[in-house]
């Protein structure tokens, strides 16, 4: 099918929201700056990856064929420094941390990208790009005899165009380092140092060394997507100097590069950017200890517009978990009304995504620069209408709201329900022992019997006992569903 029109994105370079028009009809190339794998992932890392996961999946829902490229920076000063501090091999550290990132992404249902290049595997492409810049007069080898190569910022008049700065206003006031023409010039190739591992250096036309951070992304993006692609994404903290330098060196090498530059906001704690030194650092493991299932973590990370900073404070995951339970509750209640048979349950919760079941207001919100908070508001309004329909035993309206709710949850990947191979409704709940499950099911049956016998005091006592066990009950006309808090 042809892609559906209507999407707009905020372009950081042009500083305005613009209609999205792909270079190739019905296809999108999206490059995202992935992690530098020097230490375990934190909430900010998860949020950035999640933003582009949603962007990619929404583009796919609109009918585009998306090529998502998310790199891994596995050679960098910080990796070498941390490996040395921990007395471990830098390659082993990078590999271990990379797996931690992959596990965290999977935990919150972030899909694997189409291409996931590792910086250390694309050294030759980086050297080719550096050679081109030298030939075009935009880069130079250090004049101190070392293997360092720098980008000549004064050779590129457009330098500063991404962040709307002028080169003369960027004067750091620092002394010019040995071998550099100007303090603003940045490293494309870094000479090997005697104290660094031999494995962290590669042969090059300029001598042993390794690539600078910025050249890594220019090389990997164009190797994967070509000289001209649609969207370049990353965290707001990467706009300068990383993305500014990346754009300058790419354009100076005569590459068209990205049409749209998109930047996501940061995660703050107590009003400040998360930082280990400030003591307000929240790791991915910290989040998953509060929410082993990971679904509430994903929901929480979606609650602010992607361009805004997201605040973390005690209780945010409890709020997200309450919203997830609200989704579960409505679906169970609606099914108890409209789906007396397994066959009809399967028809309402079929695994296929159906764009046409999405409310128009939801589509409008998502097309408006991925306004996910507005999209979530549409979801909860639909849940409210659906619950009202169930309360009044209006099965027709409940079914409509159920279909819309399911598809919105699937679009955002916050749906807590699925069908197994037999078509049976499966509820991902906290792990419980077989003994506890038997006890809960017996108590639920006893409570239903007490209610049928009009022994409401006994029924209330059983509910209190289940509450103490951490069990939440959802009553419908003739059955009771339960879940673990």
C-alpha positions in Angstrom: 0.0 0.0 0.0 1.0 3.6 -0.4 2.2 5.4 2.7 -0.4 7.5 4.5 0.3 11.3 4.4 0.0 13.7 7.3 3.1 13.2 9.4 5.0 16.3 10.6 8.3 16.4 12.4 10.2 19.1 14.2 13.5 19.7 12.4 16.1 20.9 14.9 18.3 22.5 12.2 15.5 24.6 10.7 13.9 25.0 14.1 10.3 24.4 12.9 7.7 21.7 12.5 7.7 20.5 8.9 5.6 18.1 6.8 7.5 14.9 6.4 8.4 14.1 2.8 10.7 11.1 2.2 13.5 11.1 -0.4 12.2 7.9 -1.9 8.4 7.4 -1.9 7.1 5.0 0.7 10.6 4.4 2.2 12.4 6.0 5.1 16.1 5.9 6.1 16.5 6.7 9.8 19.9 6.9 11.6 20.1 7.1 15.4 23.1 7.7 17.5 23.3 4.7 19.8 25.1 4.2 23.0 28.8 4.6 23.9 29.2 1.4 25.8 31.4 2.4 28.6 29.0 1.6 31.5 25.6 0.2 32.2 22.5 1.9 30.7 20.4 4.4 32.6 17.0 5.9 32.1 18.2 8.5 29.6 19.6 5.8 27.4 16.4 3.9 27.4 14.3 6.9 26.6 16.4 7.9 23.6 16.2 4.5 22.1 12.5 4.3 22.8 11.7 7.5 21.1 13.2 6.2 17.8 11.6 2.8 18.3 8.2 4.5 18.4 9.1 6.7 15.5 10.2 3.7 13.4 7.1 1.7 14.3 4.7 4.6 13.6 6.4 5.2 10.2 5.9 1.5 9.5 2.2 1.8 10.6 1.8 4.6 8.1 2.9 2.3 5.4 6.6 3.2 5.0 9.4 0.7 4.6 11.7 1.8 7.3 15.5 1.1 7.5 16.5 2.0 11.1 20.2 2.2 11.8 21.3 2.5 15.4 25.0 2.3 15.9 27.1 1.1 18.9 30.2 3.2 19.7 32.5 0.5 21.0 35.8 2.3 20.8 36.1 5.6 22.7 38.2 7.4 25.3 35.7 6.7 28.0 35.7 3.0 27.3 39.5 2.8 27.5 39.5 4.8 30.7 36.8 2.7 32.4 38.5 -0.5 31.3 41.8 0.6 32.7 40.1 1.7 36.0 38.5 -1.7 36.3 41.6 -3.6 35.2 39.7 -5.4 32.4 40.3 -5.6 28.6 38.5 -2.8 26.9 37.0 -5.1 24.3 35.5 -7.3 26.9 34.1 -4.3 28.7 32.5 -3.0 25.5 31.1 -6.4 24.7 29.7 -6.9 28.2 28.1 -3.4 28.3 26.7 -3.8 24.8 24.8 -6.9 26.0 23.5 -5.0 29.0 22.0 -2.4 26.6 20.5 -5.0 24.3 18.9 -6.8 27.3 17.5 -3.5 28.6 16.1 -2.6 25.2 14.4 -6.0 24.9 12.9 -5.6 28.4 10.9 -2.6 27.3 10.0 -4.0 23.8 12.4 -1.9 21.8 12.7 -3.7 18.5 16.1 -4.5 17.0 17.1 -2.0 14.4 17.4 -3.0 10.7 21.2 -2.4 10.9 23.3 -2.1 14.1 26.9 -1.2 13.1 29.7 -1.4 15.6 32.2 1.4 15.3 35.2 -0.9 15.6 34.1 -2.8 12.5 34.0 0.3 10.2 37.5 1.8 10.6 38.3 1.6 6.9 35.2 3.6 6.0 36.2 6.2 8.5 39.7 6.4 7.1 38.2 6.9 3.5 36.1 9.8 4.7 39.1 11.4 6.5 41.2 11.0 3.3 38.4 12.7 1.3 38.3 15.6 3.8 42.0 16.1 3.6 42.0 16.1 -0.2 39.1 18.7 -0.2 41.1 21.0 2.1 38.9 20.6 5.1 41.2 18.5 7.3 44.9 18.3 8.1 47.4 16.2 9.8 48.8 17.7 13.0 51.9 19.8 12.5 53.7 18.3 15.5 54.6 15.1 13.7 51.9 13.0 15.4 49.3 10.9 13.7 46.5 13.2 14.8 44.2 14.5 12.1 41.8 17.5 12.7 38.9 19.0 10.9 39.6 22.6 9.9 36.5 24.4 11.1 37.6 27.7 9.5 37.6 26.0 6.1 33.9 25.4 6.3 31.9 28.6 6.4 28.6 26.8 7.3 30.1 25.4 10.5 27.5 26.0 13.3 24.5 25.8 11.1 22.9 23.0 13.1 22.9 24.9 16.4 22.7 28.3 14.8 26.0 29.5 16.2 28.8 31.4 14.6 32.4 30.1 14.8 33.7 33.4 16.2 31.2 33.0 19.1 32.5 29.5 19.9 35.9 30.6 21.0 36.6 28.5 24.1 39.3 30.8 25.3 41.6 27.8 25.8 45.2 27.5 24.5 45.5 25.8 21.1 46.6 22.2 21.6 49.9 21.1 20.1 49.5 20.3 16.4 46.1 22.2 16.0 45.5 25.3 14.0 42.6 26.5 16.1 41.0 25.4 19.4 37.7 24.7 17.7 39.2 22.2 15.3 38.1 18.7 16.3 39.8 15.3 16.0 39.1 13.0 13.1 41.9 10.6 13.9 43.6 10.2 17.2 47.2 9.1 17.5 47.9 6.0 19.6 49.2 6.7 23.1 51.9 4.6 24.7 49.8 3.9 27.7 46.8 2.6 25.7 46.3 -1.0 24.6 47.8 -2.0 21.3 44.5 -3.5 20.3 42.9 0.0 20.5 45.0 1.2 17.6 44.7 0.7 13.8 47.2 1.4 11.0 46.3 4.4 8.9 48.0 6.7 6.3 48.8 9.0 9.2 50.1 6.5 11.6 48.8 4.2 14.4 45.6 5.5 16.0 41.9 5.3 16.2 38.9 7.4 15.0 37.4 10.4 16.6 33.9 10.1 17.9 32.2 12.3 15.3 33.7 10.7 12.2 32.4 7.3 13.4 28.7 8.3 12.9 29.3 10.0 9.5 30.9 6.9 8.2 28.4 4.4 9.6 25.3 6.4 8.6 26.4 6.8 5.0 27.7 3.2 4.7 24.3 2.0 5.8 21.9 4.5 4.2 23.9 6.2 1.4 25.1 9.8 1.1 21.5 11.2 1.4 19.0 9.9 3.9 15.8 11.1 5.6 16.2 11.4 9.4 19.0 11.7 11.8 18.1 11.3 15.5 19.7 11.4 18.9 19.6 13.0 22.3 19.4 16.7 22.8 22.8 16.6 24.6 24.3 15.4 21.3 23.4 18.5 19.3 26.7 20.2 20.1 29.4 19.3 19.6 28.7 15.8 18.2 26.0 16.5 15.7 27.3 19.9 14.7 30.6 18.4 13.9 29.1 15.4 12.2 27.0 17.6 9.9 30.0 19.8 9.1 32.4 17.0 8.2 29.7 15.2 6.2 28.7 18.2 4.1 32.4 19.2 3.7 32.9 15.7 2.2 30.2 16.6 -0.3 27.6 14.3 1.3 24.0 15.5 1.3 23.5 13.7 4.6 20.2 14.0 6.6 17.1 15.9 5.5 15.6 16.1 9.1 17.5 16.4 12.4 15.4 15.2 15.3 16.5 15.4 19.0 14.8 13.9 22.1 14.8 15.5 25.5 16.7 14.2 28.5 15.6 12.5 31.7 15.9 14.7 34.8 15.7 13.9 38.5 14.8 16.7 40.9 15.0 19.2 38.0 18.6 18.3 37.0 20.0 16.0 34.3 20.7 12.6 35.7 24.3 12.3 36.9 26.3 9.9 39.0 28.2 12.8 40.5 25.0 14.5 41.6 23.6 11.4 43.2 20.4 11.5 41.1 21.4 8.7 38.7 18.7 6.1 37.9 20.0 3.0 36.2 18.0 0.7 34.0 18.4 -2.0 36.7 16.9 0.5 39.2 13.8 0.8 37.0 13.5 -2.9 36.4 13.7 -3.7 40.2 10.6 -1.6 40.6 9.0 -3.1 37.5 10.4 -6.5 36.5 7.9 -6.8 33.7 9.2 -3.7 32.0 5.8 -2.6 30.6 5.4 0.2 33.2 8.9 1.5 32.5 8.0 1.8 28.8 4.8 3.5 29.6 6.5 6.0 32.0 9.1 6.9 29.3 6.3 7.7 26.9 4.5 10.2 29.2 6.3 13.4 28.1 6.6 14.7 24.6 9.8 13.3 23.1 11.3 16.8 22.7 10.6 17.8 26.3 12.6 16.7 29.3 11.1 13.9 31.3 11.1 14.1 35.1 11.9 11.1 37.3 10.7 11.1 40.9 9.5 8.5 43.4 6.2 7.1 42.4 6.4 7.6 38.6 6.5 3.8 38.0 3.6 3.2 40.4 1.5 5.7 38.4 2.5 3.9 35.2 1.6 0.5 36.7 -1.8 1.9 37.7 -2.4 2.9 34.1 -1.4 -0.5 32.8 -3.8 -2.1 35.3 -6.5 0.2 34.0 -5.9 -1.1 30.5 -6.0 -4.7 31.8 -9.1 -4.1 33.8 -11.1 -2.7 30.9 -10.1 -5.4 28.5 -11.1 -8.1 31.0 -14.4 -6.4 31.8 -15.2 -5.9 28.1 -14.4 -9.4 27.2 -16.6 -10.8 30.0 -19.5 -8.8 28.4 -19.0 -9.3 24.7 -16.9 -12.5 24.4 -18.6 -15.5 25.9 -16.7 -17.9 23.6 -13.1 -18.4 22.9 -13.7 -17.9 19.2 -15.2 -14.4 19.7 -12.3 -13.5 22.1 -9.9 -14.3 19.4 -11.7 -12.1 16.9 -11.5 -9.1 19.3 -7.9 -9.5 20.3 -6.4 -10.9 17.1 -2.6 -10.5 16.9 -2.6 -8.5 13.6 -2.3 -4.7 13.8 -5.2 -3.0 12.1 -4.5 0.7 11.4 -8.2 1.3 10.5 -9.3 0.6 14.1 -7.3 3.5 15.4 -9.4 6.6 16.4 -8.8 9.6 14.1 -7.8 11.7 17.1 -5.0 9.2 18.0 -3.7 9.3 14.4 -3.8 13.1 14.4 -1.8 13.2 17.7 0.8 10.7 16.5 1.2 12.6 13.1 1.7 15.8 15.0 5.4 15.4 15.7 4.7 12.1 17.6 2.6 13.8 20.3 2.4 10.7 22.4 1.0 12.4 25.6 -2.0 13.5 23.4 -2.2 10.0 22.0 -2.3 8.5 25.5 -5.1 10.9 26.4 -7.1 9.5 23.5 -6.4 6.0 24.8 -7.6 6.8 28.3 -10.7 8.6 27.0 -11.5 5.5 25.0 -11.0 3.3 28.1 -13.4 5.6 30.0 -16.1 5.3 27.3 -15.5 1.6 27.2 -16.0 1.1 30.9 -19.2 3.2 30.8 -20.4 0.9 28.1 -19.7 -2.2 30.1 -21.4 -0.6 33.2 -24.5 -0.2 31.1 -24.2 -3.6 29.4 -23.9 -2.0 26.0 -21.9 -4.8 24.3 -21.9 -3.1 20.9 -20.2 0.1 22.1 -17.9 -1.8 24.4 -16.7 -3.9 21.4 -15.9 -0.8 19.4 -14.0 0.8 22.3 -12.2 -2.5 22.9 -11.0 -2.7 19.3 -9.8 0.9 19.4 -8.0 0.4 22.7 -6.3 -2.7 21.7 -4.9 -1.1 18.5 -3.7 2.0 20.3 -1.9 -0.1 22.8 -0.3 -2.1 20.0 0.7 1.0 18.2 2.6 2.2 21.3 3.5 -1.3 22.4 2.0 -0.9 25.8 -0.6 -3.7 25.4 -0.5 -6.1 28.4 -2.4 -8.9 26.7 -1.9 -11.5 23.9 -3.2 -14.7 22.6 -1.3 -18.0 22.7 -1.1 -20.5 19.9 -4.5 -21.9 20.9 -6.2 -18.6 20.8 -6.5 -18.4 24.6 -6.2 -15.0 26.2 -2.9 -14.8 28.1 -2.2 -12.2 30.9 1.4 -11.5 31.6 1.4 -11.2 35.4 4.0 -11.3 38.1 5.4 -14.8 38.7 3.6 -16.7 41.4 4.2 -20.1 42.8 1.9 -23.0 42.0 0.9 -23.1 45.6 -0.1 -19.5 45.7 -2.0 -19.8 42.4 -4.0 -22.7 43.8 -4.8 -20.8 47.0 -5.9 -17.7 45.2 -8.1 -19.6 42.8 -9.7 -21.4 45.7 -10.3 -18.2 47.6 -11.8 -16.6 44.5 -14.1 -19.6 44.0 -15.1 -19.4 47.7 -15.9 -15.7 47.4 -18.1 -16.3 44.4 -19.9 -19.0 46.3 -20.4 -16.7 49.3 -21.8 -13.9 47.1 -24.2 -16.4 45.4 -25.4 -17.4 48.9 -25.7 -13.7 49.8 -23.1 -14.2 52.6 -21.6 -10.8 51.9 -19.7 -10.6 55.1 -17.8 -13.8 54.2 -17.3 -12.5 50.6 -15.8 -9.2 52.0 -13.5 -11.2 54.4 -12.2 -13.2 51.5 -11.5 -10.1 49.5 -9.6 -8.7 52.4 -7.5 -11.9 52.7 -6.7 -11.7 48.9 -5.7 -8.0 49.3 -3.2 -9.0 52.0 -1.8 -11.5 49.6 -1.2 -8.8 47.0 -4.1 -9.8 44.8 -6.3 -7.3 42.8 -9.8 -8.5 41.9 -11.9 -7.3 39.0 -15.6 -8.3 39.2 -17.9 -8.7 36.3 -21.5 -9.9 36.0 -20.7 -13.6 36.6 -17.0 -14.0 37.0 -14.0 -12.5 38.8 -10.5 -11.9 37.3 -7.5 -11.6 39.5 -4.0 -10.3 39.1 -0.9 -9.8 41.2 0.0 -6.3 42.3 
